[in-house]
Amino acid sequence: MPGWLVALLAVASGMTVANLYYAQPLLSSLSGVFHISTATAGALITLTQVGYVIGMLFLVPLGDRLEKRNLVTVLLAVTTLALVAAGLATSFPMLLIASLVSGATSVVAQILVPFAAGLAPDHARGRIVGRVMSGLLTGILLSRTLSSLVSDVAGWRVVFLGSAALMAVLAVALRAALPEHAPTTTIPYHHVLRSTVRLVRTHPALLRRGLYQAAMFGAFSAFWTTVSFVLTGPRFHYSPVGVGVFALVGAAGAAIAPFAGHWADRGLVRPMTGIAFVVVALAFALAGFGGHSVVLIALAAIVVDMAVQTTLILGQHTVYQLDPAARARLNSAFIAMFFVGGAVGSQLGSVVYHAEGWTGLTALGAALPLVALLYWTTERRRGAAAEPSPASL
């Protein structure tokens, strides 16, 4: 697998998944533009993630049924149109609908990651997936900074219109660069959807890893959905650009992705997963006790991002080995499960923050990985190993 193709897949994954997060630092501005409360504005993030879950359930499984290059091109074309509609929105409901559609079709990233896993040799799959995921995770983290800077200079509409232009360019580039990849199944579409559900029942490790990541992504989403309210509030008085610059610290977390892939290749999935749960809980405790220090909040952000990304890559490494002929469907179920956690985390985080403040939010963020840790302790007793042993591959 040539290095330039890995790099292209990494960039493409980051650019498409960034569409889910551009609105996060804009919530305060959008509440003023559309004359809505900040809690109502937070629904924009939740609905975008709901769209992503819909795309994971109904679009990503097509990666096993259709030729992937054609599927990617069509989805990016729809994403482009939805982002244009978001940029031209004249009401908040119109923005919500456009964001729901763009969220659903931005699942291109989750077609490209298993695409890379399928092209990679077995002995290097974890490392290559880790590199592609580095691009995806960098896109998530840099999207907030880019959105803040662009909106400050040219307005929030240009954020969405600019992304629409990027999606159009990306559609052309991927169409030209991706190799043809034949479908791995010929069963009808409704059977593909049914088989995705069956995979969850057939592979206990898929359900387990999905629930692990749902808890972690819920904590991640709760943090990043509400931290902008903290930074722009009376405690710190940050501008939207300041919030975007703060978000840059989270990008440091993407550096962990190649290491996580290496740990997966070495068979360290289970111990590193448990460590990641503990680390996130401690990071939220640090953020809670250091709520008056932006340095401590930034440190907590880096640690949370690194740990969440670690469990994501470890989980994908596990899931992709369960059935090579069904990687798109396995990925669909896995990502859909944890994005439900993310959507719940975003909405619950907004509610808890407005009711109990930053202390309540950090307590919620610490509780989620601790619940996952309790579930993790049952793994060995029940004989449900989180990943196949190297000897069984």
N, C-alpha and C positions, 0 to 999 in steps of 0.2 A: 504494500500500500504506500504510494509515494507521499513524501512529506508535504508537498504542496496541496494535495487533496485533503489530508488531515487538517491543514491550516484553513483551507476553504470551508470545510465542514464546521470547524470550530467558530470561525467568524460568522458563518450563516446561522448557526445555532444561537449565538449571542445576539445577533441583530433581530432575529424573529422573536425570541423570548422576551427581549427588552420591551416589546409592545405591551406586555402585561403590567409594566411598572412605571411607565412614563408619567402616569397620573398621580403617583404617590406624593411627590413634593408639590404638586399643584392643587392639592385639596383645599387649602386655605383660599387661594385665588379663585378657584372655581365656585366656592361657596359664596363669594362676593359677586361674581359675574352673574350667577343664576339665582341669587337671593335665596339660598338654602342654608341649612345648618351644617356645621362641620360633620356631625354624625351622619346626616343624609349624604353629604359628599363622599363619605367613606364607603357608601354602598357602591360607588363606581369601581373601587378595587375589588370588592366582593363579587360583583356581577361579572367583571372581566375574568376572574378566576373561575367562576361558575361556567362561563363560556369555554374556558380551557378544558374543564372537566368534560363538558359535552363533546368537545372535539376529540378528547382522548378516548371517550367511549364509542363514538360513532364514526370518526374519521381515521384515526391512527390504525385501527385494525385493517383498514383498506390497504395498508402497506404490505400485508401478506397476500392480498387478493389482486392488487393492480400493479402495473409497472411503476416503480417508485419515482422515476424522473418525471413522468407525466403527472402523477399525483401531486408532487411538490410544486410543479409549475402552476397547476390549476389553483391550489390552495393559496399560493402567494399572490395570484391575480385577484382573488377574492379579498385577501387581506388588504391589498392596495386600495381597493374600492371602499372597504369599510373604514380605513384610516382617513381617506378623503372625506367621507361623510362625517367622521368625528371632528375633523378640522373645520368643517363648514357648519357644525351643529348650531342651531339657533335656540335650542331649548335643552334642558338637562335630560328629559326622557329620550330625545334624539341621540344625545351623547351616550346614554346608557345602552341603547340598542346597538349603536355602531361599535361600542366597546365590547358588547357581548359577541358580536359577529367576529370582530378582529381577534378576540380572545380565543374563539373556537378554531379559527383557521391558522392561528400562530402555532398550532401544534406541529407545524413543519419541523421544528427543532426536535421533536420526539419521534419523527420519522428518520431524521438524519443520524441520530445517535445509534439506534439499532442498525442502520445502514452501515455505519462505520464498524460496529461490532461484527457484522457479517463479513465484511471485507478483511478484517484483521485476522492474522494467524492466532491459533489458540494460545500459544505461549506469551503473546504480547497483547492480548485483547484488553486486559485491565489497563495497561499503560496507554493504549491508543484511545480507549473510551475516556480515560482520565484527561487526555489532552483535549479531546473534543469538548468534554464537560468543562474544562477550564475556560474555553471560549464562551460556552453557554452561561456559566456562572459569572464571568466577567461582564457579559451583557446585562445580566440581572442587576449587578451592583453599579455599573457605570451608567445605566439608564437613568437613574435618579439625578445624577450630577449633570448629565447632558440635558435632561429635561429642564432642570432649574436654570442652567445657563442660557439655553435657547429661549425659554419663556421670558427671562428677564430682558433679553436683547430684542426679541422680535414678537413676543406674545405667545400665549399658550397654544393658539391654533397652529402656529408654525411647527410646534413639536409633532403634532399628528400629521400634518401635511408633509413635513420633511421625512418622517418615517415612511409615509406612503411612497415617496420617491425612492427611498432606499430599498423598499420591498420590490418595486418594479425592476430596479437594477439587479437585485439579487436573483429574481426569477430568471432573467436572461443569463446571468453568469452560471447559475446551477444547471440550467438547461444545456448550456454548452459544455460544461465540465464533467458532470456526473456520468459515470458509465451506466449503460442499460442494466437493469437488475430485474430479472424475470420474477413473476409472482411465485410464491412458495406453496400456494394452494389454489385450487380451482373451485372450491365449494362456493355456493351462492352466498350473497352478502348477509342474508339473515342467519345463515348457518355460521358465518364468520363471527357475527355478534354473539350468537348462542355459544359458540366454542370459546369465546373470550371469558364468558361467565363460567364455563365448565373448567377452564384452566385454573381459576381461583379455587375451585373445589378440589381439583386434582393435585395441585401443588401447594401444600400448606406453607412452604417457605415464601411463596408469592404473597399470600395474605399477611403473613407475619412481617415481612419486610415492608409491605405497604402500610401497615398500621404503625410500625416503627417510624417511618418517614412522615406519616400524617401528623404524629405528635411533634416531631421536630420542625416540620414546615409550618405547623400551626403556631409554634413559639416564634419562629422566624418572621412570619407574616404579622403577628401581633406586635412585635418589636418595631418593624419598619413602617407599619401603618400608623403608629402612634408617636414615634420619636419626632416626627416633624412638628406635631403639636407642642411637644416639650420644648423644642429648640426655638420655635417662633413665639412661644409664650413669654410671660413676664419674667421667667427665671433667666433666660438667655438672650431674648430679643433678636434672634437670627432672622435675616432676610431669607427669601426663597433661595437666593444664590448661596447663602451661607449653609442652608440645609443641603444643597447639592454638593457643596465642597465637603461637608461632613460625610456625606454618603461615600465619598472616595475612600474613606478608611475601610469600609466594608470590602472594597475591591481587593484588599490585601488577602482576604480570605480565599480568593480563587487560587492562590499559590499552593494551597494544600492539595488540589485535585490530582496532580501527577503522583504525589506521595500516597494518596489514598488508593490510586490504581495499583501502585507497587505493593502496598500492603495486601490488597485483594489477590494479586498474583502469587503472593507468598502464603496464602491461606490464613490470614489474620483477620478475617471478616468479623468473627464473633467477638474476640476481645476488644478490637478497636471500636466496635459498635457500642459496647458497654461503656468504654472510656468516654466516647463522644456524648452519651447521655449525661454522665456526671459533669462533664465540662460545661455543657450548656446550662445546666441548673446552677452551677457555680457562677457562670457569667451573668446570669440574671440577678443572682444575689449581689454581685459586685455592682451591677447597674442600679439596683435598688438602694444599696447603702451609699453609693456615690452619686446620687441623683442631683447633687448641686455642683458636680464636677464634670465638665464636658469631656475631660481627658479620660475619666473612668468609664463614662458612657461609651466613648469611642473604643476603648479597649474591650469592653464587653461586646460591642458590635462586631469587632474583628473575630473574637473568640467564637461567638455564636455562628457567624458565617462559616468559619473554618469547620466547626463541628457538624453543622447541618450539611455542608457540602461533602464531608467525609462519609457520613452515613448514606447520602444519596448515591455516591459512586460505589460504595460497598454493596448497597442494595441492588444497583443495576448489574453489577458484576455477578451477583448471585442469580438474579432473575434471568439474565441472558443465557445462563448455562442450563436452565431447566428444560428447554425444548428449542433447539436451533431453528427448526422450521416454523416456529410461531413467535419469533422475537418481537414482531410489531404488536401482536395481540398481548403478549406478556407485558410489554412496555406500556401498552394502553391501560391495562388493568392496574399496574403498579403506579403509574403517574396519576391516573384518575383518583385512586384512593388517597394519595397524599395531597393532591390539590384540593380535595374536599376538606382535608385538615387545614390547608392554607386558607381556604375561603372562610371556614368557621373561625380560624384564628384571627383573621382580619376583622370580621364583624364583632366577635366576642371581645377582641382587644379594644376596639373603639368604644364599646359599651362599658367595659370595665374601667377604661381610662377616664371616661367622662363621669363615671359614678364614684370611683375610688382613687383616681389620680395615678401618678407614676408608681407609687408603692403597690397598689393593687395590680397594675399591669405587670410589674416584675414578678409578683407572687404567682400570677397566672403563667407567665413564661417559664418559671422554674418548675411549676407543678407538672406541666405537660411532659417534659423529658423524664421526670421522676416516675410518672405513671408508666411510660415506655420502659424504663429500667426495671420496674417490678415485673412487667410482662417478659422482659428479656431473661430474667432469672428463672422463668419456667421453661425456657427453651430446651435445656439439656435434660431436665427431669422428665419431660414428655417425649423426649427422643425426636423432637422436631428440629433438627439441625438447620441453621439458617442458610447453609450453603453446602453443596456437594463437597465431599472431601477430595483433595487432589488425586488420591488413589482411585477414586471412582470415575474420574473423567476419562 
